[in-house]
Amino acid sequence: MLETTNRAAIVGALALAGLLLLGGASRADRLPCGSLLLPYFEVLLPEDPGPGVYEMRVTAFAVGNSSEDPIGVTISVWSNWGIPILTTEVDIGAKAMFTANLRDWLIFGHLPDRDLTPAEIAHVQAALAGLPSPQNGLYYATPVADRTLAGYVTASANGIGSHCETLWGDFFSIDPLGNAAQGESLVRMVAGPSREICERHMVRFLQGGAFDSGTQFIVWTALGGAPSATPEPKFALRHATCQVYDEAGIELGQQELDLLATQALPVADFLWPEPFGWVDCDVGAASFFCQCHDAAARYSVQLRGFCLAEPAGPPPVPPGRVRIDIQKATDGQDADFPPGPAVEPGDEVIWTYEVTNTGGVPLLDVQVVDDEEGPITCPETALDPGESMVCVLTGTAPTEAAWPYLYDNVATVTAQTEAGAPVEDTDPSHYVVQGPIITENPRIDLEKATNGVDADDPTGPILQIDDAVVWTYALTNMGDVPLTMVGVSDDHLGDVLCPATTLAVGESMICTMEGVAVAGQYANEATASGTSPAGAVVMDTDWSHYYCEEPHGYQGCSPGFWKNHPDAWTATGYSTSQSVGSVFAASAAYPAIAAASLIEALDFPGGEGAEGAARVLLRAGVAGLLDAAHPEVDYPWTEAELISQIDAALASGDRSQMLALAGTLDAANNLGCPLP
C-alpha cells in the first residue's frame, strides 16, 4: 500500500532481546505516558535484496521532543494481530527528532547497537508477513499480500508529568513503482471527546473521477492478540457495524466488519453502488479510522476520519440521571491501550478498580467483574451520588507463555437504582510480559575439501576422468551454546551423511561423500546448519572445486604466449590495440577494464570484489579468444561461445561465477600451444 524510498538511510533504533526481540527496560523509570500511533504500515520484501530494494514500498516516520529536556521513548513494532514484534528504547534530545525507516529495520536488520542475525531477520519477517516463524512455528499475523510485511508502530514517552505532552511526529508512505506517496501526522493515543481515538467514526469514500484507484480505509483498534499454532487468530476479532450513505444522505445499506488490530480495507471490496459517499462506523471500542484516496500512477491523499463523540468536559448531572464510571489501572497505570506496563514472569501484578457514582441518584448492588479474573471484592455495594470506592486485586504474571505475552482484560461494573433501573460501565487494561532474555550467540563453521585440498577457488585439484573423488566436510560449533539438528547439504550431492546430529560447544566432526570425476571444471557448494536451544537456526557455507582434463586433444596457448608473440595475432583477426569493450560488451560495467587494450588485458592483475574477479576472467578470456580465433589452435570453444560465456559471467556481477569460468579457461589455455 503506502511507503517511502528515500535512498539516504534514515537512522533506525532498536535494541533486541529474547525470542521476539522485545527489548528489556527497567519498569521503575520507564512507564509509558504520552503515546503516538503510526496506525498502519506495509513494507514490501524484494525478491532479491540487491539495489532494487530501494525501489520497493516502505514507510518512514519521525518522533519529535518538544520539551527543553531529553526524554526516553519506547518504540514498538506490532503485527496486525496486536502482538509486539520489536521494541526499542530511544533517547531523544531537547527539541530534537528521531527518524527511522522500517526498510532498514525489517529488511536489512540494521539496528543502532547491532545487526540482526539472519535467523532473527527471518523470524521478524515471518511474524509480520503472517507466515509461521522459523524459530517456533507459531503465527503472529494474518497475511496481507505476497512478500508484504504489515502492522503498526507505537511510540511512548517514558516517565510521567510534562513528558505526556511532549511527543509529536509524522510518517511518510511511498510507493515509487506505483508513483504514489502519502503522509500524515502520527496519531495521539488519547481516547475521549474530540480525540481521534474513539469508538464511532465518520469517513468519506471516493470511487471514481480523479481518484480512479478508489479509497482504502485504514482501521486500527485497541486489540491485543497472542501467537497461534495455526493461521487463525486465537482471539476474537473486533466487530464493527457501519452504516453507508450517499452524499445526499440516503442510506445505501449496512456493512458488518470483523477487524484485526490494524488493516487496510479497500472500499471496492464492499461493492457499494455509489461512486461517492460516507460511512458511519461504530466499533464499540477505542479505535482509529482514516481514509486513503488514490489515483493510479499520479497522486495519493490520506485523511483522518471524524470522531462522533460527546463534547469535551463533563456535562451537568441532571437530578434523576443514572450513571456509573469505572477506571481500571494495572500497576498504577491507566493502560487502556497495549502494551501497558512491562513486567517479568512471576511478578506480582496489582489491578485497581476505581468506581464512581457519576449520576444524580443513589446506586445499589454495585458489583465489579473482570472478564479474565472473575468477580472483584469491593469495600462497598452502594454508592451515593459523587461517591467513589477503590477495589483491589493482586495476581501473578505467567511464567510460561509464548514471549512476549500481551495480557488484556476488561472490567465491568454494574449497579441499579432503588427503582431497579440498571446501569453499567467498562474499562480495559493491559500489561506485557517480556519473558526471559536470551543472550546466546550460536555459530557453526564449515570447511569443505576435495581430495584433501581446501579448494575454495577454481581450478582445484587436477583429476582424470573417473578418478575417485572424496569430499570432506569439517563442522565445528564456534558458538557458546550446544547445537542440535546439525546437518550438511551439498548443492550437487544432496544430504551428506554425518556421524552425529549434535555438536557441543567447541566440538567438531567430519562428514564424508565419495564420487568419481567428470570432465570439465567442477564446483559445488555445501551448507551446514544447526539449531540453538532457543530455536535459532545458524548456517555456514563453503565452496570446493576440481578440474578434470578432457580426453580430447584440445590445444590452448597461455596469456604469456600471446603477450610475447604479437606477430601471432595477425591470423586471429584481432589487433593488440583493440579495446576490451569492443569485444566483450558486458565489460562496460567496469569502465577502466573496457577501455584497456586486449594486449593490456593479458597482464591484468587480480583484486578484491567483482572488479578484481572481472580482471582475472578477462586475462584468461582474451587468451582464450585468441586461441579460439587462430586457425591452427584446436581450442575447446568457438569465438561466439567464448564471448557469450564471458559476457554472461561479467553481467552477473557474481565474483564466484567469474572466478569459476576464469579457472576453466585458464586450464584450457594451458592444454598445449602448437604455435612456434
C-alpha angles and dihedrals in degrees: 000000000000129000152130134256107183104151092214105093111246106216113246128194127210133149111199135200138151132024094305093036091242106167120239121237137169110263093207097069105017106071115151113246122152108029137192128200132211092195100202140003137178125197117187115216114224118234088228119027092225133113091305091071088083090063094056127101113273142159128229128186141183133211120200132200111215095182130097091241134066114258136198116232130193112215119192133185113211133193121234088262089064094253118142109239102170130017130180139176113229126187112214118193126230111293088356136127135222118211129193139179115210089210090068092048101042105030105031098025091223109162129171096248100034146342118262116249117245088254092053092048090049091052094048093047094047092047093053095040095055094248127129111273112249087220100059109356093243127134122232104176148018113257116253101187139327113302091358125135113201138177141098138275131225129194118195129184114235116230135020142274121037092006088078090074102036104081123092134151151143141223139215128210116191132178104194095184091049090045090230134124137177136184138180143162118274112259121253105235095222119123124208143069117349091005129122092234105073142123102254127045142184118209134169127228131204122191107174146007113063091351094064093159091059132216135311124196115218108207126187123182132185091249124144121200140179134223115275134209088223134044088256117090116250091218136065115268120235110261121217131184115208127192112207122211135178120231091269090059096253111144113242096188144281128291123202115205132189105204134205120210087274135356147147114245116197109217089216089069090065094060094221109177098219122080092214132034147102140258133221107205123188110195094171091219140062107298145144130227131191133163129225118203114197136194114197112258092341119073144327134210129201121198134176122243123241120251118229098213140141119273116275117269130038113288121229112276111243112224093249100037117129114212141143133185132202125192114189123196133186116213088342096310124116088222100180090151129050140287095032120174119348116237135177126241110281094015119143112254120201121201120193123195115197110196121192131182098226094173134083102251133064117265128217135192092030109186133174122205127182115209090221103028100037127220115005121216112234131187094236139032096195131053130190120216109293093010121132138192135185123225120195133202127180123206141163128247112241118264096203123046143110099286130264093039116198113204122196129172136169126220121210125194120196131184142152139217124246086263091055099254108152126225133176144170136191137206130183129217136185146193134179129221110211095198128210115332111235114213100174121135107202119189137166129194127206126194115182124193135186114217088340095309119118089222101178090153131041142292095036122171116353110236139175124238112281092014113146114262123199119190118196124195115199111198122191130181101229096172134085099252132058118262129222133187088039115176146145130226126189121209090224104028103036124217114009121221111241129184093235143014097215134063126194119214108293093005122135137194137182123230121192140203128180134204145142127266120260127199121277137017110333124199131171136171126217126202124201121196140179139172126237124220089261092053099257113148115219125192142183132186136204135182130220133186146186134179123222115200116233117244089222114099095243121164135213139173121220128240088254092058094051092045092053097040107053089157089067090063093076094080092050096062092234127109129218092237095052112116124246090232092058089065106027107045095187091062086080086088086072105045097189091052094046091051094053120098122250092249090050089053089061087067098044114141121219124243147164127307130005095317092055090051090048090057091051090049095049093047088060093033097057090050089049091048091055091045092052092046098048112094093215097053117084097210122180094239138040122241092255093050092048095048091047093052094046094047091049092051092047092048092052092063086211111141094200092051092049093048092047092054091044089056091050092050092045090055091049092048089058098051089106131290116239094190120100 
